[in-house]
Amino acid sequence: MASKGDLTKERILSEAALLFQKKGFGATSINNLLSATGIKKGSLYFHFPGKEEIGLAVLERDKERSIRFMNSNLVGATPEECLTHYFAAVYRKHEKSKFIGGCLFGNTALEMSDSNESYTRFVERMFAEWIARLEEVITAAQEAGQVRDDLEANMLAHHVVSTIEGGIMLARLKKDGRPLSLCLDSLKKLFSCETKTC
């Protein structure tokens, strides 16, 4: 059973994640966090030294969830099926949120890459893990003759991440899933052996 302190810390992280995703790190103040959580300033500072540490803890928490999401959805009878299942899961995830908030890691990259090295390094590592995991599946699909093999798996993995992030951003901008759906459909066509004889 979680302690009162653990529950307080989780409430801080949950509310901070919502604020950071919608408002950004820079626009979110300590007062915003206090108002959202309903806790006193002393309690917040007991758990975290400051806003940057809260932000890094939020990113770590979301990273663990994102990796679980990726691994639980990159599944199927074949590597190609794993990719198809994963693309569909990405769409469903953002459809469930009504395309509000976007991707915390993409948001952070855009907002903080020129101003905060700690956040930048964290997000770089997250994207590197995402790309590496996709590369494993794409390599297996290429070896099985299920997707095109004239482009390197690493190149395709980078393209998948960039395309998904762009689709998420445009879907968030329009509050409409069509841009993300189009991006995911383009990936399926790019990977198809019909595009290039396998």
C-alpha positions as a printed NumPy array, in Angstrom:
array([[  0.   ,   0.   ,   0.   ],
       [  1.353,   3.394,  -1.036],
       [  2.299,   5.827,   1.73 ],
       [  0.799,   9.306,   2.044],
       [  4.096,  10.744,   0.816],
       [  4.094,   8.475,  -2.249],
       [  0.516,   9.479,  -3.058],
       [  1.403,  13.16 ,  -2.74 ],
       [  4.407,  12.737,  -5.001],
       [  2.311,  10.902,  -7.589],
       [ -0.318,  13.654,  -7.488],
       [  2.373,  16.272,  -8.102],
       [  3.722,  14.327, -11.078],
       [  0.278,  13.616, -12.547],
       [ -0.858,  17.235, -12.392],
       [  2.532,  18.53 , -13.524],
       [  2.456,  16.226, -16.549],
       [ -0.904,  17.644, -17.635],
       [  0.28 ,  21.22 , -17.172],
       [  3.619,  20.712, -18.907],
       [  1.985,  18.958, -21.85 ],
       [ -0.625,  21.662, -22.405],
       [  1.161,  24.852, -21.273],
       [  4.82 ,  23.912, -21.691],
       [  7.578,  23.937, -19.093],
       [  8.324,  27.639, -19.338],
       [  4.713,  28.796, -19.002],
       [  3.971,  26.538, -16.031],
       [  4.701,  28.227, -12.715],
       [  5.081,  26.803,  -9.235],
       [  1.81 ,  28.557,  -8.379],
       [  0.136,  26.698, -11.24 ],
       [  1.393,  23.443,  -9.764],
       [  0.219,  24.355,  -6.279],
       [ -3.209,  25.317,  -7.577],
       [ -3.559,  22.116,  -9.636],
       [ -2.434,  19.802,  -6.84 ],
       [ -4.029,  21.617,  -3.923],
       [ -0.928,  21.074,  -1.784],
       [  1.159,  23.58 ,   0.144],
       [  4.444,  24.937,  -1.166],
       [  6.402,  23.303,   1.652],
       [  5.012,  19.894,   0.758],
       [  5.932,  20.345,  -2.907],
       [  9.495,  21.382,  -2.045],
       [  9.772,  18.481,   0.389],
       [  9.428,  16.102,  -2.571],
       [ 11.209,  18.145,  -5.272],
       [ 13.892,  20.892,  -5.024],
       [ 12.336,  22.886,  -7.859],
       [ 10.407,  22.959, -11.117],
       [ 13.241,  21.528, -13.225],
       [ 13.456,  18.443, -11.032],
       [  9.692,  18.008, -11.289],
       [  9.995,  18.266, -15.059],
       [ 12.723,  15.629, -15.225],
       [ 10.704,  13.33 , -12.964],
       [  7.679,  13.783, -15.228],
       [  9.796,  12.93 , -18.271],
       [ 11.186,   9.822, -16.556],
       [  7.693,   8.699, -15.599],
       [  6.4  ,   9.258, -19.132],
       [  9.428,   7.503, -20.613],
       [  8.672,   4.352, -18.623],
       [  5.051,   4.475, -19.762],
       [  6.028,   5.108, -23.382],
       [  8.436,   2.177, -23.446],
       [  5.755,  -0.087, -21.953],
       [  3.298,   1.181, -24.574],
       [  5.769,   0.524, -27.376],
       [  6.694,  -2.965, -26.216],
       [  3.102,  -3.988, -25.553],
       [  1.983,  -2.827, -29.002],
       [  4.929,  -3.921, -31.146],
       [  3.405,  -7.393, -31.157],
       [  2.075,  -9.735, -33.792],
       [  2.597, -13.031, -35.556],
       [  5.188, -11.432, -37.863],
       [  7.477,  -8.375, -37.669],
       [  5.35 ,  -6.67 , -40.33 ],
       [  2.248,  -7.282, -38.232],
       [  4.046,  -5.817, -35.212],
       [  4.6  ,  -2.562, -37.084],
       [  1.003,  -2.437, -38.359],
       [ -0.332,  -3.072, -34.865],
       [  1.94 ,  -0.393, -33.414],
       [  0.873,   2.255, -35.934],
       [ -2.796,   1.553, -35.157],
       [ -2.103,   1.785, -31.408],
       [ -0.386,   5.165, -31.822],
       [ -3.459,   6.512, -33.59 ],
       [ -5.851,   5.135, -30.968],
       [ -3.782,   6.623, -28.145],
       [ -4.001,  10.157, -29.539],
       [ -7.595,   9.739, -30.643],
       [ -8.455,   8.877, -27.026],
       [ -6.962,  12.196, -25.879],
       [ -8.91 ,  14.003, -28.634],
       [ -5.548,  15.027, -30.109],
       [ -4.912,  17.411, -27.203],
       [ -1.446,  17.712, -25.65 ],
       [  0.579,  16.001, -28.35 ],
       [  3.717,  14.056, -27.43 ],
       [  5.465,  15.232, -24.268],
       [  8.885,  14.354, -25.708],
       [  8.255,  16.119, -29.009],
       [  6.876,  19.132, -27.145],
       [  9.926,  19.196, -24.883],
       [ 12.327,  18.924, -27.818],
       [ 10.707,  21.917, -29.497],
       [ 10.505,  24.038, -26.355],
       [ 13.676,  23.233, -24.442],
       [ 16.363,  22.114, -26.917],
       [ 17.901,  25.584, -27.142],
       [ 17.677,  26.454, -23.461],
       [ 17.98 ,  23.447, -21.141],
       [ 20.723,  20.85 , -21.538],
       [ 19.313,  18.435, -18.94 ],
       [ 15.956,  18.206, -20.704],
       [ 17.652,  18.042, -24.098],
       [ 19.886,  15.102, -23.119],
       [ 16.948,  13.241, -21.595],
       [ 14.771,  13.589, -24.686],
       [ 17.69 ,  12.643, -26.948],
       [ 18.084,   9.389, -25.031],
       [ 14.362,   8.707, -25.216],
       [ 14.246,   9.173, -28.983],
       [ 17.382,   7.037, -29.388],
       [ 15.715,   4.17 , -27.495],
       [ 12.551,   4.54 , -29.553],
       [ 14.52 ,   4.448, -32.81 ],
       [ 16.644,   1.487, -31.697],
       [ 13.586,  -0.572, -30.764],
       [ 11.903,   0.153, -34.089],
       [ 15.117,  -0.659, -35.923],
       [ 15.113,  -4.14 , -34.358],
       [ 11.615,  -4.861, -35.628],
       [ 12.248,  -3.347, -39.068],
       [ 15.438,  -5.406, -39.448],
       [ 13.511,  -8.566, -38.595],
       [ 10.796,  -7.634, -41.093],
       [ 13.398,  -7.029, -43.802],
       [ 15.103, -10.336, -43.108],
       [ 11.736, -12.074, -43.388],
       [ 11.075, -10.378, -46.731],
       [  8.022,  -8.579, -45.361],
       [  9.062,  -4.969, -45.92 ],
       [ 11.312,  -3.241, -48.405],
       [ 15.03 ,  -3.755, -47.843],
       [ 16.541,  -1.195, -50.215],
       [ 16.663,   1.343, -47.379],
       [ 18.61 ,   0.725, -44.173],
       [ 16.57 ,  -0.241, -41.121],
       [ 18.085,   2.603, -39.1  ],
       [ 17.071,   5.121, -41.767],
       [ 13.529,   3.767, -41.821],
       [ 13.334,   3.812, -38.014],
       [ 14.371,   7.483, -37.97 ],
       [ 11.764,   8.179, -40.63 ],
       [  9.035,   6.444, -38.613],
       [  9.749,   8.537, -35.52 ],
       [  9.964,  11.79 , -37.484],
       [  6.752,  11.043, -39.387],
       [  4.801,  10.059, -36.286],
       [  5.981,  13.144, -34.406],
       [  5.009,  15.384, -37.318],
       [  1.617,  13.718, -37.592],
       [  0.995,  14.14 , -33.863],
       [  1.923,  17.82 , -34.047],
       [ -0.419,  18.513, -36.978],
       [ -3.249,  16.522, -35.405],
       [ -2.814,  18.547, -32.214],
       [ -2.815,  21.787, -34.181],
       [ -6.048,  20.93 , -35.969],
       [ -7.627,  18.844, -33.15 ],
       [ -8.322,  16.356, -35.923],
       [ -6.883,  12.882, -36.466],
       [ -6.635,  13.088, -40.252],
       [ -3.043,  14.45 , -40.395],
       [ -1.81 ,  11.638, -38.134],
       [ -3.821,   9.07 , -40.069],
       [ -2.306,  10.282, -43.359],
       [  1.215,  10.11 , -41.918],
       [  0.691,   6.56 , -40.653],
       [ -0.791,   5.493, -43.985],
       [  2.244,   6.941, -45.76 ],
       [  4.508,   4.811, -43.556],
       [  2.607,   1.656, -44.468],
       [  3.017,   2.466, -48.159],
       [  6.699,   3.321, -47.723],
       [  7.36 ,  -0.022, -46.038],
       [  5.376,  -2.068, -48.534],
       [  7.255,  -4.491, -50.728],
       [  5.03 ,  -3.257, -53.56 ],
       [  6.942,   0.041, -53.381],
       [ 10.108,  -1.845, -54.18 ],
       [ 10.442,  -5.503, -55.076],
       [ 11.672,  -7.324, -51.938]])
